[in-house]
Amino acid sequence: MPKFLAKRWFGSHIIVALIFCLLAAGLLAVYVNWVFAILGFVVIASSGYLTFHNQQLFRDEIEGYITTLSHRIKKAGDEVINELPIGIVLYNEDKIIEWHNPYLLQMTEKENLIGDSLLDVFPPLADMKDNEQQAEMTYRKRIYEVLHRPEERLLYFTDMTEYKELQMHYKEEKLVLAIVHMDNLDEVAQGMDEQSRSLLLTNVTGAITKWAHQYGIYLRRISSDKFLAVFDQGTLQQLEATRFDILDVVREMTSKNKIPITLSIGVGAGIDTFIELGELAQSSLDVALGRGGDQAAVKVKDKITFYGGKSNAVEKRNRVRARVISHALRNLMLESDLVLIMGHKMPDMDAIGAAIGVLKAVHAAEKQGYIVLDESNPAIERLMQEVEEHEYLNDYFITSDQAIQMVTKRTLVVVVDTHRPSMVIEPRLLNVTNRVVLIDHHRRSEEFISDPVLIYLEPYASSTSELVTELLQYQGENLTLDVLEATALLAGIVVDTKSFAFRTGSRTFEAASFLRRKGADTSLVQVLLKEDLMQYIRRSEIVRHTEILGGAIAIATGKESEKYGQLLIAQAADTLLTMAGIEASFVVCRRPDDLVAISARSLGDFNVQVVMEQMGGGGHLNNAATQLKDTTVAEAVELLKQVLKNCQGGKLK
């Protein structure tokens, strides 16, 4: 019996009490009567005896109880080890099994495992690191959670199959909302008689309904060109596996029309509340439309994935939006005390031309404005030389540090030719003021400037200079353009359309015509775009090191030891595209800022934008790019090849 329990019965307090009683009995014998003393001694002796006897009984009972409890605990422990459905393995330094509980025999369906190699019995454990304490493995079509105690060389196996299946069913049955939108129904139906329009709409609606029934999707029309779709996560996985083939079905069935009908699908998933799911679906649809339509945007919480995008955006046929945006931009300028204009890092002719165009709108509103530019680069070198010699234009170019010192809460920041905050010349300007205007022609990517007060994002446009030129036509009679200003805008259009060869619509020529009337000099455009002889030689050297994949995809690389300007890399990609049989070109070189840049081009049948997005970049269907940090040119090429293989041989569906 433990001493602390014995002391509770026969401790110092009992001894003190007995001594006190004996002294009291002695005093009675001396001063009162010896008879009372004898009686006292008898009582005290009896009490002492009973106390000692009870102590012994308690000791025997407690020891018997503990013995019984110990036996029960040991028996329960043995039963747990032998009967509990958890596998336990002890192994030695050589990973040989030294002991295991009976459950391991049920797991492996073997008679004896002692002496066998742990990795031979459980091959999946080969992927588990020596110091890893928890992992999952699949063994004999069952899923096990493995708890590892490296110090004791001990493994616990817990069967998680039913839990994982339940978890999988829960995830598959989570609600998903989607909005299906017919992008260009009004444009396609324009000029049709009522019967033809109804027949076209019936055929398209029938195809969408058939698709919905095929995958068990609840579909409900919410407007003439929109449907609300309700399904679960399991169905979403099936749709992603088919890459939303309804996009191709509708486009191909209406391909006989002058303009085929295309769909945009915005999907929201991964959220439990219906309101947030609806908001996710709507924001996904906005992104899909902002990228030109004919694609599905799937947003799972904060991650967004795109499918489709095989066709170019359809050019709009009216100027109402341009007029509304132009008037809204003018009002914002009038309400501001300063307007700062900036493009993307390493700006090209389109970014600078558009910035100069916006600056003229600022002057037309009789407000103060500046263009933010830290340094020139080969793409705009000749234009900036002309700006420096201009009568007043050079005075309106400032550095980003100067812009930070000038900006206030009432400052309007106009971002041109990009919508990604990480790409602008001075990201701090976006945080100082909440008055940001965005003008861009690139397909919308996942990264986007937060909460701009005005967005003019039109992927159908050839260039941002074209969009700005349209806006200038509604800026009032005070607008004036001199030769260099009009020429800079025209040069931006020429560069992005490859001299009106790619992504050129009727409004592109209308914008060019407006600039020509304002004094744009086409010969000066050629001067601004002239190429240096050494640049031509270096570009030819890049083209010489070209590898052809699949007979139609060209990948050219620059030397690892040399650095190339962004303009030169883009020109090399354009040059490759002029070669016979080449449908898409990729040029991989190191830039002066030590980033590895990839410029991608295609003739339109190959979506280089999706390829570049998977590598952290973006752009258009036939014109895209990306920049990679902390990598070599050779590593970037291998990564590019892997992405192309993942895109089903490069053909994006």
Buried (B, 14 or more C-beta within 10 A) or exposed (E): BEEEEBEEBBEEEBEEBBEEBBEEBEEBBEEEEEEEBEEBBEEBEEBBEEBEEEBEEBBEEBEEEEEEEEEEEEEEEEEEEEEEEBBBBBBEEEEBBEEBBEBBBEBBEEEEBEEBEBBEBBEBBEEBEEEEEEBEBEBEEBBBBBBBEEEEBBBBBBBBEEEBEEEEEEEEEBBBBBBBBBBBBEBBBEEBEEEEBEEBBEBBBEBBBEBBEEBEBEBEEEEEBBBBBBBBBBBBEEBBEBBBBBBBBBBEBBEEEEBBBBBBBBBBBBBEEEEBBBBBBBBBBBBBBBBBBBBBBBBBEEEBBBBBBBBBBBBBEEBEEBBEBBBBBBEBBEEBEBBBBBBBBBBBBBBBBBBBBBBBBBBBBEBBBBBBBBEBBBBBEBBBEBBEEBEEBEEBBBBBEBBBEBBEEEBBBBBBBBBBBEBBBBBEBBEBBEBBBBBBBBBBBBEBBEEBBBBBBBBBBBBBBBBBBBBBBBBEEEBEBBBBBBBBBBBBBBBBBBEEEBBBBEBBBBBBEBBBEBBBBEEBBEEBBEEEEEBEEBBEBBBEEBEEBEEBBBBBBBBEEEBBBBBBBBBBBBBBBEEEEBBBBBBBBBBEEEBBBBBBBBEBEBBBBBBBBBBEBBBBBBBBBBBBEEBEBEEBBEBBBEBBEEBEEBBBB
